[in-house]
């Protein structure tokens, strides 16, 4: 059975301060990344559908200075930037044309973002093509990259500013003074009331209207937009789904286990080699300690045994001087290598301790947990899609029936004697 592909559209929010971290990640301004799957050699393959020539904050300031947007009434730590992230499983792109297909897909997704946020309000839009999907890379036997789109925009709404009672001309009070482009995340992403197939508001058991979260509606719109644009073979993503990341996590656990075992073996191998060569250091130290220096003359007194040993060492040293030099270099290299492998070993142990602890306590439960999690998510999504399709069909049918009913009523009204009489009277006047 083929893997189910999910379309995902989510929103991250940022203040003037916190946006800088997102900017460094999106625009690849860092020299290294906490996400070890970022392959900077592939970064030139990233595609900008809209590039910010300055910083994100400088672009916002430019729009403020030009009067294009307003921060009127906002607090210092207010949300000023929204980042829309669009994504589908990497396998979807690989099976439909890879990199070239992903560029076309996310160009269309960018146009969707333009409709959602307004073209002028988008600061940056970049498709990342340099993040390796390790699980699929292993499966396909070649590098597979996780294509996804980051769109950073300013959440803007049209706002009417009205004249207040402080206005000298009282006739203007309550009328529109000006219309501004207000930066407002909360007003940009308002929830909608849920309705039944007849358009009636749905209420919970406490009598409060049931709300559909704005981000869920964004998911719906993105899925419909891309489907209507001809892109198929995927379904609307589950809210908060981390399916691809979980697949990758399982793979990383497996590979970390293998790396840990490999590093452990290499540390032991290097330590054994180190112990073999360290004995030469001991011999050199023994030579340095031979003899006893006399107090009043610059001579060293040796006993017969020490003299014989020194002569023996000297002969060996003359013959093997080059080899000793090489061995000393190898000792230094081995020391550095042992330190390096130990550091890597400690790092791997720290990063994987939770995995191994869970596997040690209940290996079968961990396996079953991941399997049940994935199976349930697939079943729930398929059921949700079925119910959603039924709801859409029911709503469409209700609208058609209501439209037809209104048409019939209108026609009946036109044919009624009362309507004809009123029409005749009006024509007579």
DOKENU-707562 format. One record per residue (C-alpha): residue in three letters; x, z, y. Coordinates in pm, 1 decimal, m for minus. Each point is the difference from the previous one (the first is absolute). Layout:
<recs>
rec code:ALA | x:X | z:Z | y:Y
...
</recs>
This chain:
<recs>
rec code:UNK | x:0.0 | z:0.0 | y:0.0
rec code:UNK | x:139.7 | z:m104.2 | y:340.8
rec code:UNK | x:77.2 | z:264.8 | y:257.0
rec code:UNK | x:m268.8 | z:42.8 | y:266.6
rec code:UNK | x:123.4 | z:m91.3 | y:348.6
rec code:UNK | x:m124.7 | z:202.3 | y:297.2
rec code:UNK | x:m8.7 | z:m93.6 | y:367.3
rec code:UNK | x:89.7 | z:291.8 | y:224.8
rec code:UNK | x:m43.9 | z:48.0 | y:373.8
rec code:UNK | x:92.3 | z:337.5 | y:145.3
rec code:UNK | x:80.1 | z:146.3 | y:340.1
rec code:UNK | x:279.8 | z:234.2 | y:106.1
rec code:UNK | x:m7.3 | z:165.2 | y:342.9
rec code:UNK | x:292.0 | z:76.7 | y:232.0
rec code:UNK | x:68.6 | z:173.0 | y:328.4
rec code:UNK | x:249.7 | z:m114.5 | y:260.2
rec code:UNK | x:264.9 | z:210.9 | y:m173.9
rec code:UNK | x:m75.2 | z:m64.6 | y:m365.8
rec code:UNK | x:m25.8 | z:m379.9 | y:33.9
rec code:UNK | x:379.2 | z:m32.3 | y:23.7
rec code:UNK | x:43.6 | z:83.8 | y:m368.3
rec code:UNK | x:m252.1 | z:m264.9 | y:m102.1
rec code:UNK | x:169.8 | z:m248.4 | y:232.5
rec code:UNK | x:342.5 | z:56.4 | y:m158.5
rec code:UNK | x:m153.0 | z:m55.5 | y:m344.1
rec code:UNK | x:m213.1 | z:m302.9 | y:87.2
rec code:UNK | x:265.2 | z:m179.1 | y:204.1
rec code:UNK | x:280.7 | z:99.0 | y:m237.7
rec code:UNK | x:203.3 | z:176.7 | y:268.1
rec code:UNK | x:141.2 | z:260.3 | y:m241.8
rec code:UNK | x:328.8 | z:m43.5 | y:m180.3
rec code:UNK | x:m137.2 | z:177.1 | y:m307.5
rec code:UNK | x:m344.1 | z:95.8 | y:m128.5
rec code:UNK | x:m147.7 | z:289.4 | y:m196.3
rec code:UNK | x:m182.6 | z:m266.3 | y:m199.1
rec code:UNK | x:287.5 | z:m104.4 | y:m225.3
rec code:UNK | x:m186.3 | z:m320.1 | y:m95.4
rec code:UNK | x:65.4 | z:m156.5 | y:342.0
rec code:UNK | x:248.6 | z:m283.0 | y:m55.1
rec code:UNK | x:151.9 | z:m74.0 | y:341.4
rec code:UNK | x:152.5 | z:m323.2 | y:m129.2
rec code:UNK | x:m356.5 | z:m131.6 | y:m35.6
rec code:UNK | x:m110.7 | z:118.6 | y:346.5
rec code:UNK | x:43.0 | z:m350.2 | y:153.8
rec code:UNK | x:m295.6 | z:m100.9 | y:m220.0
rec code:UNK | x:m231.1 | z:233.4 | y:195.2
rec code:UNK | x:m249.8 | z:m199.4 | y:207.8
rec code:UNK | x:m111.0 | z:89.5 | y:353.9
rec code:UNK | x:m342.2 | z:m138.4 | y:89.5
rec code:UNK | x:41.3 | z:178.9 | y:332.1
rec code:UNK | x:334.4 | z:143.5 | y:109.6
rec code:UNK | x:54.2 | z:277.6 | y:253.0
rec code:UNK | x:295.0 | z:m96.5 | y:219.0
rec code:UNK | x:36.1 | z:352.7 | y:140.2
rec code:UNK | x:m90.0 | z:336.9 | y:m154.4
rec code:UNK | x:m359.2 | z:89.8 | y:m82.5
rec code:UNK | x:m10.1 | z:263.0 | y:274.9
rec code:UNK | x:148.2 | z:m241.1 | y:254.2
rec code:UNK | x:m268.0 | z:m254.6 | y:m89.5
rec code:UNK | x:m271.0 | z:261.3 | y:55.4
rec code:UNK | x:152.0 | z:92.0 | y:338.1
rec code:UNK | x:3.8 | z:m366.2 | y:97.7
rec code:UNK | x:m372.2 | z:m30.5 | y:m76.9
rec code:UNK | x:m70.3 | z:320.1 | y:194.3
rec code:UNK | x:199.9 | z:m120.8 | y:302.4
rec code:UNK | x:m190.9 | z:m329.5 | y:m5.9
rec code:UNK | x:m333.4 | z:180.3 | y:m15.6
rec code:UNK | x:m87.6 | z:m158.0 | y:m334.7
rec code:UNK | x:m78.4 | z:336.1 | y:m163.3
rec code:UNK | x:m67.9 | z:354.6 | y:116.9
rec code:UNK | x:95.0 | z:344.8 | y:m130.8
rec code:UNK | x:m245.2 | z:169.2 | y:234.2
rec code:UNK | x:m109.3 | z:342.2 | y:m127.0
rec code:UNK | x:233.1 | z:2.2 | y:m304.6
rec code:UNK | x:218.7 | z:295.7 | y:m91.1
rec code:UNK | x:378.4 | z:m28.6 | y:m31.2
rec code:UNK | x:m10.3 | z:11.3 | y:m380.9
rec code:UNK | x:m289.2 | z:m248.1 | y:m31.0
rec code:UNK | x:m0.7 | z:m282.2 | y:m253.8
rec code:UNK | x:119.7 | z:m310.4 | y:184.8
rec code:UNK | x:92.2 | z:m229.7 | y:m288.6
rec code:UNK | x:m180.5 | z:m107.2 | y:m317.6
rec code:UNK | x:188.0 | z:m156.6 | y:m288.1
rec code:UNK | x:m211.2 | z:m215.5 | y:m231.3
rec code:UNK | x:161.9 | z:m49.0 | y:m339.4
rec code:UNK | x:m127.9 | z:m280.3 | y:m224.7
rec code:UNK | x:102.3 | z:m17.1 | y:m362.2
rec code:UNK | x:m77.9 | z:m141.6 | y:m346.1
rec code:UNK | x:178.9 | z:64.5 | y:m329.9
rec code:UNK | x:334.4 | z:m182.2 | y:m19.3
rec code:UNK | x:m107.0 | z:m162.9 | y:m326.4
rec code:UNK | x:m279.2 | z:m183.5 | y:186.0
rec code:UNK | x:250.9 | z:m185.8 | y:217.2
rec code:UNK | x:239.6 | z:m69.4 | y:m286.3
rec code:UNK | x:m277.4 | z:m171.4 | y:m196.9
rec code:UNK | x:m119.6 | z:m206.8 | y:297.0
rec code:UNK | x:324.6 | z:m139.8 | y:139.1
rec code:UNK | x:219.0 | z:293.4 | y:101.0
rec code:UNK | x:162.0 | z:11.2 | y:343.3
rec code:UNK | x:m152.5 | z:m319.9 | y:143.4
rec code:UNK | x:m349.0 | z:103.2 | y:m107.8
rec code:UNK | x:50.2 | z:349.6 | y:147.3
rec code:UNK | x:98.8 | z:m151.4 | y:337.9
rec code:UNK | x:m324.0 | z:m201.2 | y:13.6
rec code:UNK | x:m211.2 | z:291.7 | y:m121.9
rec code:UNK | x:131.5 | z:243.7 | y:260.5
rec code:UNK | x:m20.3 | z:m256.6 | y:279.1
rec code:UNK | x:m373.8 | z:m7.7 | y:m70.6
rec code:UNK | x:m2.4 | z:381.8 | y:m18.0
rec code:UNK | x:170.3 | z:3.8 | y:342.0
rec code:UNK | x:m285.0 | z:m208.6 | y:142.5
rec code:UNK | x:m240.8 | z:257.4 | y:m142.4
rec code:UNK | x:195.3 | z:271.3 | y:184.2
rec code:UNK | x:m28.1 | z:m204.6 | y:319.4
rec code:UNK | x:m378.3 | z:1.7 | y:m33.3
rec code:UNK | x:m1.0 | z:374.3 | y:m68.9
rec code:UNK | x:237.8 | z:115.2 | y:273.2
rec code:UNK | x:12.8 | z:m285.7 | y:250.3
rec code:UNK | x:296.0 | z:m239.3 | y:15.1
rec code:UNK | x:133.9 | z:140.5 | y:327.4
rec code:UNK | x:m7.2 | z:355.0 | y:m135.8
rec code:UNK | x:225.7 | z:m76.8 | y:m297.8
rec code:UNK | x:360.9 | z:98.3 | y:64.0
rec code:UNK | x:162.7 | z:m98.9 | y:m327.8
rec code:UNK | x:m99.7 | z:m160.1 | y:m330.2
rec code:UNK | x:259.8 | z:m33.5 | y:m275.6
rec code:UNK | x:m18.7 | z:m81.0 | y:m369.8
rec code:UNK | x:256.6 | z:194.3 | y:m201.5
rec code:UNK | x:157.2 | z:m202.5 | y:m279.3
rec code:UNK | x:307.1 | z:216.4 | y:m63.0
rec code:UNK | x:m141.9 | z:296.8 | y:m196.8
rec code:UNK | x:71.4 | z:m33.6 | y:m370.8
rec code:UNK | x:m276.5 | z:76.7 | y:m251.7
rec code:UNK | x:216.5 | z:151.8 | y:m272.7
rec code:UNK | x:m274.1 | z:10.3 | y:m265.4
rec code:UNK | x:m82.7 | z:m371.4 | y:27.0
rec code:UNK | x:367.7 | z:m89.0 | y:37.3
rec code:UNK | x:59.7 | z:158.1 | y:m338.9
rec code:UNK | x:m310.0 | z:m168.8 | y:m145.6
rec code:UNK | x:81.3 | z:m350.9 | y:127.8
rec code:UNK | x:375.7 | z:25.8 | y:m39.7
rec code:UNK | x:59.7 | z:m117.5 | y:358.2
rec code:UNK | x:m33.4 | z:154.2 | y:348.0
rec code:UNK | x:m366.3 | z:45.3 | y:98.7
rec code:UNK | x:m70.3 | z:113.0 | y:355.5
rec code:UNK | x:m292.8 | z:200.9 | y:135.8
rec code:UNK | x:m151.2 | z:m220.8 | y:271.0
rec code:UNK | x:m214.1 | z:183.6 | y:257.9
rec code:UNK | x:m88.3 | z:m23.7 | y:369.3
rec code:UNK | x:50.9 | z:254.4 | y:281.1
rec code:UNK | x:m202.0 | z:m59.0 | y:318.2
rec code:UNK | x:59.3 | z:239.2 | y:291.0
rec code:UNK | x:m265.4 | z:m14.3 | y:272.7
rec code:UNK | x:m145.0 | z:199.8 | y:286.5
rec code:UNK | x:m356.6 | z:117.1 | y:m74.3
rec code:UNK | x:m196.7 | z:m123.5 | y:301.7
rec code:UNK | x:m372.1 | z:21.9 | y:81.6
rec code:UNK | x:m191.0 | z:m131.8 | y:299.3
rec code:UNK | x:m119.1 | z:291.9 | y:213.4
rec code:UNK | x:m237.3 | z:6.3 | y:294.9
rec code:UNK | x:104.6 | z:242.8 | y:272.8
rec code:UNK | x:m304.0 | z:103.4 | y:205.9
rec code:UNK | x:m28.6 | z:133.0 | y:352.9
rec code:UNK | x:m39.7 | z:379.9 | y:3.5
rec code:UNK | x:m191.7 | z:229.8 | y:233.9
rec code:UNK | x:316.0 | z:34.0 | y:207.9
rec code:UNK | x:m55.6 | z:m354.8 | y:122.7
rec code:UNK | x:m95.1 | z:m13.1 | y:367.2
rec code:UNK | x:m248.5 | z:m281.8 | y:m58.7
rec code:UNK | x:m260.8 | z:180.1 | y:m212.9
rec code:UNK | x:m164.7 | z:m328.3 | y:m91.1
rec code:UNK | x:305.9 | z:m84.0 | y:m210.8
rec code:UNK | x:m14.2 | z:319.7 | y:m212.1
rec code:UNK | x:m40.2 | z:m88.7 | y:m366.3
rec code:UNK | x:80.2 | z:m366.6 | y:50.0
rec code:UNK | x:310.8 | z:m171.8 | y:m137.6
rec code:UNK | x:308.1 | z:53.5 | y:213.0
rec code:UNK | x:244.3 | z:m190.9 | y:m219.9
rec code:UNK | x:63.6 | z:m107.4 | y:m360.4
rec code:UNK | x:335.5 | z:98.3 | y:m149.3
rec code:UNK | x:181.9 | z:m56.0 | y:m328.5
rec code:UNK | x:20.9 | z:360.7 | y:m114.6
rec code:UNK | x:248.9 | z:100.6 | y:m267.6
rec code:UNK | x:m207.4 | z:204.9 | y:m245.7
rec code:UNK | x:59.1 | z:27.3 | y:m372.0
rec code:UNK | x:m312.2 | z:209.1 | y:m62.8
rec code:UNK | x:m232.0 | z:m245.4 | y:175.4
rec code:UNK | x:168.9 | z:m297.4 | y:m163.6
rec code:UNK | x:m58.5 | z:136.5 | y:m348.8
rec code:UNK | x:m350.5 | z:144.6 | y:2.0
rec code:UNK | x:m186.8 | z:59.7 | y:m325.6
rec code:UNK | x:m330.4 | z:m181.0 | y:m64.4
rec code:UNK | x:m321.1 | z:143.8 | y:m140.6
rec code:UNK | x:m73.9 | z:m92.9 | y:m359.7
rec code:UNK | x:m326.8 | z:m186.8 | y:m53.1
rec code:UNK | x:m217.7 | z:m99.9 | y:m294.6
rec code:UNK | x:m98.1 | z:m355.4 | y:m94.8
rec code:UNK | x:m272.7 | z:5.9 | y:268.7
rec code:UNK | x:235.1 | z:103.5 | y:279.2
rec code:UNK | x:m119.9 | z:360.2 | y:10.3
rec code:UNK | x:255.7 | z:275.4 | y:68.8
rec code:UNK | x:95.7 | z:207.0 | y:m305.6
rec code:UNK | x:16.6 | z:379.4 | y:25.9
rec code:UNK | x:165.2 | z:269.5 | y:m212.3
rec code:UNK | x:m176.3 | z:307.9 | y:m139.8
rec code:UNK | x:61.1 | z:187.2 | y:327.5
rec code:UNK | x:m179.6 | z:m267.3 | y:199.9
rec code:UNK | x:313.2 | z:m140.9 | y:161.4
rec code:UNK | x:60.0 | z:m372.4 | y:15.2
rec code:UNK | x:247.9 | z:m123.7 | y:m261.2
rec code:UNK | x:298.9 | z:m165.3 | y:167.8
rec code:UNK | x:219.2 | z:m280.0 | y:m129.8
rec code:UNK | x:359.0 | z:57.3 | y:108.3
rec code:UNK | x:139.1 | z:m258.7 | y:236.7
rec code:UNK | x:302.5 | z:m63.9 | y:m220.6
rec code:UNK | x:m228.7 | z:m70.8 | y:m295.4
rec code:UNK | x:m183.1 | z:m255.4 | y:212.4
rec code:UNK | x:337.9 | z:m151.7 | y:90.1
rec code:UNK | x:69.5 | z:m38.6 | y:m372.5
rec code:UNK | x:m333.8 | z:m177.5 | y:m41.3
rec code:UNK | x:64.2 | z:m236.7 | y:289.9
rec code:UNK | x:353.5 | z:m82.6 | y:m114.1
rec code:UNK | x:m111.8 | z:m72.4 | y:m356.1
rec code:UNK | x:m284.6 | z:m225.7 | y:122.4
rec code:UNK | x:220.3 | z:m178.7 | y:256.4
rec code:UNK | x:271.6 | z:m84.2 | y:m253.6
rec code:UNK | x:m253.7 | z:m94.7 | y:m269.0
rec code:UNK | x:m187.2 | z:m227.9 | y:240.7
rec code:UNK | x:336.9 | z:m154.7 | y:94.2
rec code:UNK | x:44.0 | z:m116.5 | y:m358.9
rec code:UNK | x:219.0 | z:274.7 | y:m144.7
rec code:UNK | x:m138.3 | z:118.5 | y:m333.5
rec code:UNK | x:104.5 | z:190.0 | y:m315.4
rec code:UNK | x:m1.6 | z:343.4 | y:161.2
rec code:UNK | x:m256.8 | z:268.2 | y:77.4
rec code:UNK | x:m48.8 | z:241.8 | y:285.5
rec code:UNK | x:244.7 | z:288.3 | y:m26.2
rec code:UNK | x:m98.7 | z:355.9 | y:m75.6
rec code:UNK | x:40.8 | z:233.3 | y:295.7
rec code:UNK | x:333.1 | z:182.6 | y:m24.8
rec code:UNK | x:107.4 | z:m206.4 | y:m301.5
rec code:UNK | x:369.9 | z:23.4 | y:m83.9
rec code:UNK | x:m17.1 | z:m211.2 | y:m318.0
rec code:UNK | x:310.3 | z:m207.7 | y:62.8
rec code:UNK | x:198.5 | z:305.1 | y:110.0
rec code:UNK | x:m105.8 | z:185.5 | y:m316.7
rec code:UNK | x:106.6 | z:m294.2 | y:m218.5
rec code:UNK | x:333.5 | z:m0.2 | y:177.7
rec code:UNK | x:28.5 | z:378.3 | y:m33.5
rec code:UNK | x:m35.9 | z:m17.7 | y:m379.2
rec code:UNK | x:272.0 | z:m261.6 | y:m11.6
rec code:UNK | x:228.3 | z:207.8 | y:224.0
rec code:UNK | x:m47.1 | z:305.2 | y:m223.0
rec code:UNK | x:109.6 | z:m207.6 | y:m298.6
rec code:UNK | x:299.3 | z:m149.0 | y:180.3
rec code:UNK | x:103.3 | z:334.8 | y:152.6
rec code:UNK | x:0.8 | z:147.0 | y:m349.8
rec code:UNK | x:229.2 | z:m278.3 | y:m119.7
rec code:UNK | x:226.7 | z:31.3 | y:304.4
rec code:UNK | x:21.9 | z:375.5 | y:m42.4
rec code:UNK | x:113.1 | z:m38.6 | y:m359.7
rec code:UNK | x:250.4 | z:m270.0 | y:97.9
rec code:UNK | x:146.3 | z:207.3 | y:284.0
rec code:UNK | x:28.3 | z:306.2 | y:m224.5
rec code:UNK | x:200.7 | z:m204.0 | y:m252.7
rec code:UNK | x:223.9 | z:m143.4 | y:271.9
rec code:UNK | x:70.5 | z:341.7 | y:148.7
rec code:UNK | x:108.4 | z:128.3 | y:m342.2
rec code:UNK | x:212.4 | z:m312.3 | y:m55.3
rec code:UNK | x:174.1 | z:36.7 | y:336.7
rec code:UNK | x:62.9 | z:370.4 | y:m54.2
rec code:UNK | x:160.1 | z:m73.2 | y:m337.8
rec code:UNK | x:222.3 | z:m266.0 | y:156.8
rec code:UNK | x:85.5 | z:237.6 | y:281.9
rec code:UNK | x:107.2 | z:269.2 | y:m246.2
rec code:UNK | x:223.9 | z:m249.3 | y:m178.2
rec code:UNK | x:190.1 | z:m87.2 | y:316.1
rec code:UNK | x:9.1 | z:341.0 | y:162.4
rec code:UNK | x:268.1 | z:114.3 | y:m246.7
rec code:UNK | x:250.5 | z:m219.3 | y:189.1
rec code:UNK | x:m65.7 | z:207.2 | y:310.0
rec code:UNK | x:83.8 | z:308.6 | y:m204.4
rec code:UNK | x:332.5 | z:m145.0 | y:m109.0
rec code:UNK | x:96.2 | z:m79.5 | y:358.9
rec code:UNK | x:m89.9 | z:353.3 | y:102.0
rec code:UNK | x:218.2 | z:140.4 | y:m283.5
rec code:UNK | x:296.2 | z:m199.3 | y:124.6
rec code:UNK | x:m46.3 | z:133.2 | y:351.9
rec code:UNK | x:13.2 | z:359.6 | y:m128.2
rec code:UNK | x:315.4 | z:m34.7 | y:m207.4
rec code:UNK | x:302.0 | z:211.5 | y:92.0
rec code:UNK | x:66.9 | z:300.9 | y:218.4
rec code:UNK | x:136.4 | z:m32.2 | y:352.5
rec code:UNK | x:298.9 | z:222.0 | y:85.1
rec code:UNK | x:m22.8 | z:206.8 | y:313.1
rec code:UNK | x:336.5 | z:m62.7 | y:175.4
rec code:UNK | x:95.6 | z:m350.1 | y:m101.7
rec code:UNK | x:m191.3 | z:m325.0 | y:m4.4
rec code:UNK | x:m1.6 | z:m24.8 | y:m376.9
rec code:UNK | x:m262.8 | z:32.7 | y:m269.9
rec code:UNK | x:80.8 | z:177.9 | y:m324.0
rec code:UNK | x:m138.4 | z:m144.6 | y:m324.5
rec code:UNK | x:13.5 | z:142.5 | y:m346.9
rec code:UNK | x:94.3 | z:m227.4 | y:m285.7
rec code:UNK | x:m355.5 | z:m65.7 | y:m110.3
rec code:UNK | x:m111.3 | z:m84.0 | y:353.0
rec code:UNK | x:297.9 | z:m228.8 | y:46.5
rec code:UNK | x:m81.3 | z:m188.7 | y:m318.7
rec code:UNK | x:m362.9 | z:m29.4 | y:102.8
rec code:UNK | x:94.5 | z:m121.0 | y:347.0
rec code:UNK | x:235.4 | z:m260.5 | y:m145.5
rec code:UNK | x:m274.0 | z:m117.0 | y:m234.6
rec code:UNK | x:m254.6 | z:m20.8 | y:279.5
rec code:UNK | x:244.7 | z:m185.2 | y:223.0
rec code:UNK | x:64.8 | z:m262.3 | y:m265.4
rec code:UNK | x:m371.5 | z:m42.6 | y:m59.5
rec code:UNK | x:m61.6 | z:m13.9 | y:374.1
rec code:UNK | x:250.5 | z:m280.3 | y:51.1
rec code:UNK | x:m153.9 | z:m203.2 | y:m278.3
rec code:UNK | x:m363.4 | z:76.9 | y:83.8
rec code:UNK | x:10.7 | z:39.0 | y:377.7
rec code:UNK | x:m226.3 | z:m299.4 | y:56.5
rec code:UNK | x:m244.5 | z:110.4 | y:m264.9
rec code:UNK | x:m22.0 | z:350.5 | y:150.1
rec code:UNK | x:m73.5 | z:m151.0 | y:339.2
rec code:UNK | x:m278.3 | z:m211.6 | y:m146.7
rec code:UNK | x:m139.9 | z:296.1 | y:m188.4
rec code:UNK | x:m11.4 | z:208.7 | y:317.8
rec code:UNK | x:m199.8 | z:m273.8 | y:166.6
rec code:UNK | x:m234.7 | z:m12.3 | y:m295.9
rec code:UNK | x:m42.2 | z:377.1 | y:17.9
rec code:UNK | x:m109.2 | z:m26.0 | y:363.4
rec code:UNK | x:m238.9 | z:m281.2 | y:m84.6
rec code:UNK | x:m141.3 | z:195.2 | y:m291.7
rec code:UNK | x:m50.0 | z:307.4 | y:215.3
rec code:UNK | x:m193.9 | z:m208.0 | y:252.3
rec code:UNK | x:m199.9 | z:m166.6 | y:m274.9
rec code:UNK | x:m89.4 | z:332.6 | y:m161.5
rec code:UNK | x:m112.5 | z:138.3 | y:336.4
rec code:UNK | x:m207.5 | z:m312.3 | y:63.7
rec code:UNK | x:m169.6 | z:5.7 | y:m339.6
rec code:UNK | x:m66.7 | z:371.0 | y:25.7
rec code:UNK | x:m160.7 | z:m53.5 | y:338.9
rec code:UNK | x:m217.1 | z:m279.4 | y:m136.6
rec code:UNK | x:m84.9 | z:211.5 | y:m299.9
rec code:UNK | x:m109.8 | z:292.5 | y:218.5
rec code:UNK | x:m203.9 | z:m234.8 | y:219.7
rec code:UNK | x:m180.5 | z:m153.6 | y:m297.9
rec code:UNK | x:m67.3 | z:343.2 | y:m150.8
rec code:UNK | x:m149.8 | z:120.8 | y:329.2
rec code:UNK | x:m219.9 | z:m305.6 | y:44.5
rec code:UNK | x:m128.1 | z:m6.6 | y:m358.2
rec code:UNK | x:m34.0 | z:370.0 | y:m75.9
rec code:UNK | x:m376.9 | z:m2.3 | y:48.4
rec code:UNK | x:m38.1 | z:m300.9 | y:m230.5
rec code:UNK | x:206.5 | z:153.6 | y:m276.6
rec code:UNK | x:m161.9 | z:339.6 | y:38.3
rec code:UNK | x:m344.9 | z:m155.6 | y:m43.6
rec code:UNK | x:113.3 | z:m215.2 | y:m292.3
rec code:UNK | x:170.0 | z:299.9 | y:m163.4
rec code:UNK | x:m312.6 | z:215.5 | y:28.8
rec code:UNK | x:m250.7 | z:m259.4 | y:m113.5
rec code:UNK | x:136.8 | z:m350.0 | y:m67.4
rec code:UNK | x:m320.2 | z:m132.4 | y:m153.9
rec code:UNK | x:m214.1 | z:148.4 | y:275.1
rec code:UNK | x:212.3 | z:m171.5 | y:266.3
rec code:UNK | x:m37.8 | z:m334.2 | y:m179.1
rec code:UNK | x:m371.5 | z:50.9 | y:m52.3
rec code:UNK | x:m44.4 | z:109.4 | y:362.0
rec code:UNK | x:144.4 | z:m321.3 | y:140.4
rec code:UNK | x:m194.0 | z:m212.9 | y:m249.8
rec code:UNK | x:m330.4 | z:174.5 | y:69.8
rec code:UNK | x:64.3 | z:m18.3 | y:376.0
rec code:UNK | x:52.4 | z:m376.4 | y:m10.1
rec code:UNK | x:m288.0 | z:m65.3 | y:m242.6
rec code:UNK | x:m245.6 | z:208.7 | y:201.9
rec code:UNK | x:100.4 | z:m165.6 | y:324.2
rec code:UNK | x:m60.9 | z:m344.6 | y:m150.9
rec code:UNK | x:m336.5 | z:101.8 | y:m145.3
rec code:UNK | x:m112.0 | z:169.0 | y:321.6
rec code:UNK | x:99.7 | z:m299.3 | y:206.9
rec code:UNK | x:m179.1 | z:m247.2 | y:m225.8
rec code:UNK | x:m313.2 | z:216.1 | y:8.7
rec code:UNK | x:23.0 | z:35.7 | y:376.0
rec code:UNK | x:38.9 | z:m376.1 | y:36.7
rec code:UNK | x:m305.4 | z:m56.1 | y:m218.5
rec code:UNK | x:m210.3 | z:243.3 | y:202.5
rec code:UNK | x:128.3 | z:m147.5 | y:324.8
rec code:UNK | x:m95.2 | z:m351.0 | y:m109.3
rec code:UNK | x:m345.8 | z:122.0 | y:m99.2
rec code:UNK | x:m35.9 | z:168.3 | y:339.0
rec code:UNK | x:109.7 | z:m315.5 | y:182.7
rec code:UNK | x:m245.3 | z:m212.1 | y:m197.8
rec code:UNK | x:m280.3 | z:250.9 | y:60.3
rec code:UNK | x:74.2 | z:9.9 | y:372.7
rec code:UNK | x:10.0 | z:m378.1 | y:17.5
rec code:UNK | x:m330.4 | z:m23.3 | y:m183.2
rec code:UNK | x:m157.7 | z:264.1 | y:227.2
rec code:UNK | x:117.0 | z:m185.7 | y:310.3
rec code:UNK | x:m139.4 | z:m328.2 | y:m130.2
rec code:UNK | x:m331.0 | z:165.1 | y:m87.4
rec code:UNK | x:m21.2 | z:168.5 | y:341.0
rec code:UNK | x:83.6 | z:m327.7 | y:173.0
rec code:UNK | x:m263.2 | z:m185.7 | y:m198.8
rec code:UNK | x:m256.7 | z:273.3 | y:66.9
rec code:UNK | x:71.8 | z:m16.9 | y:373.8
rec code:UNK | x:m36.0 | z:m376.8 | y:m5.4
rec code:UNK | x:m337.0 | z:19.8 | y:m175.4
rec code:UNK | x:m124.4 | z:269.3 | y:240.2
rec code:UNK | x:111.1 | z:m207.4 | y:295.5
rec code:UNK | x:m177.1 | z:m304.5 | y:m138.3
rec code:UNK | x:m318.1 | z:202.0 | y:m62.8
rec code:UNK | x:12.4 | z:127.4 | y:357.2
rec code:UNK | x:29.7 | z:m351.5 | y:136.7
rec code:UNK | x:m301.1 | z:m111.4 | y:m205.5
rec code:UNK | x:m221.9 | z:295.6 | y:98.8
rec code:UNK | x:m295.8 | z:m58.2 | y:238.5
rec code:UNK | x:125.6 | z:274.0 | y:232.5
rec code:UNK | x:338.1 | z:m167.9 | y:40.3
rec code:UNK | x:m158.1 | z:m340.4 | y:58.6
rec code:UNK | x:m239.2 | z:146.4 | y:261.7
rec code:UNK | x:287.8 | z:174.0 | y:186.2
rec code:UNK | x:198.3 | z:m322.5 | y:m7.1
rec code:UNK | x:m299.0 | z:m197.5 | y:137.7
rec code:UNK | x:m55.1 | z:254.4 | y:275.7
rec code:UNK | x:366.3 | z:m9.0 | y:96.2
rec code:UNK | x:1.1 | z:m379.3 | y:9.7
rec code:UNK | x:m315.8 | z:6.0 | y:214.4
rec code:UNK | x:171.0 | z:224.9 | y:255.3
</recs>
